[in-house]
Structure formats: structure tokens, C-alpha cells
Amino acid sequence: MQFCKQFNGRTQDLAGKVLPVVITVYADKSFDFVIKQPPVAVQLIEAAKVKKGSSEPHVNKVGSVNWEQVKAIAEIKMEDLNCFTLDAAISMVAGTARSMGITVEGERPTN
């Protein structure tokens, strides 16, 4: 019950979003938890305004996003991704978009 109250208190402004949580429970039954940013796939679906990704991503494209949207998602997810630079994070988000059947439109910005 204590976890639910703390979780709801810390996520009340993010109602309805999918949020990964890492919970650490100690021997004395106390706990800590870290709330991470929504998954990249969920953010891409919201940005592209589609219901879900493509079942055949390289054949059927379901939507599109632009590079500014990809960069914004990369900046939000930067601390959770396994990369050190924003450029690498942008590449990871763009790769996720491609694997979901979402086209990244426009010219890739240079940093």
C-alpha cells in the first residue's frame, strides 16, 4: 500500500502513460524505486499519431515523424539509453522508428 501511494504521488502528472519502474526491496522490507521515461516505442507511436507499429515494418509503413521529433524523444530518453552522445541517441530512436514501420522524414540535422 505504501508503494502505491508513493508511486501515485510521483506520477500524478503522467497519468495514462506507460512508465518503466525499477524497484529495489531491502531485507528490512523498505524499498526504493526509480521511475524511468516512457519507452521510445510508446513515444514514437504518440508522435506519429498511430495506434501501433507495423507487423511488416520494411514493407508496410504506418506513419512518419520528423527529425525534430526524433531529437526531442532522444533528449527525453537520453539518461535511460545505452549511449553517451545525443547523436548516438538520435540514431537509436531513428532505428527504433524504422523497426516499427515509422518513416523518419526530412534531412537529418547535424550537431
N, C-alpha and C positions, 0 to 999 in steps of 0.2 A: 504494500500500500504506500509506503514511504517513497519507493522508486516512482510509482505512478504520479504522485503529487509533484515530485521534483521534475520529472520529465515533462509533465503538462505545463508546469510553470516556466520551464526554459524553452518550450516550443510553442507557446500560445500564439506567437506571431507567424508561425509556419504551419498553420492548420491545413490539413489536406495534402501536405507534401510527404513524399517518401523520404525518410531520413535514416541512414545507417547509424547505428549506435554501437560503441564498444563499451561493454560493461566489465568491470573488474570487481569481483567479490572476494573479500578478505576472510581470514579464518574467524575473526570476531563478528562475522556477519554484517560488517559495514561494507559499503560499496562506493565506487566512483564510476562515473560514466562520461564518455566523450561523445557528443553529437556531431556528426560529420555533415558535410554539404550533401544535397540530393545527388544521386548518381548522374553521370554525364548523359546516359541514355534518356533518363527522365527529363533532364533539362533540354536536350535536343528535341524530344517529342513536343514539349511545350513551345519551344522556339519555332519549330516547323509547323505547329498547329495541325498535327496529325494524331490519329488515335493510337497507332502502333507502328513499329518498323516493318520493313518488307520481309516476306518469307523467302524471297529470292532477290537479295539486295543488289546483285550485279546485273539483273535482268529488269526487274520492276522497281522503279524509283517511286517513292511515296510522297516526297516533299523536298523542300530546299531551305537552306539557311544561307546567310551571307557571312563573310569573313569577320565582320564586326561582331555578329552574334557568337561565332566560334571563339573569338578572342575574349568576349565577356564571360562566356562559360569557363574558359581556361583560367581566367583570373580568379573566378569564384572557387574553382576546384583545385587550384594550384597547390595548396597545402596537403591535399589528400592524394594527389597523383605522385607517381614514382618518377619524378623528373626534377631538374634543377633550374631550368630556364623557362621563361614564358614561351619562347619559340617552340621548345620541345612539348610543352603542354598544349599549345595550339595544334601541333601535329598529331598528338594523341586524340584530341577531341575531334579533329577532322577525320581521322581514321575510324573512330567510333561512328561518326555520321555516315561515312561510306559503307561501313559494315551493316548499317541499319537500312540502307537504301535511301538515305537522305543526301541530296546533292549539295555541295558547297559551291555557291555561285560567286562570281566576281574574281578579282585579282587578289592573290594572297598579299597581305601587307608585309612590308619589310620593317624589321626593328632596328 
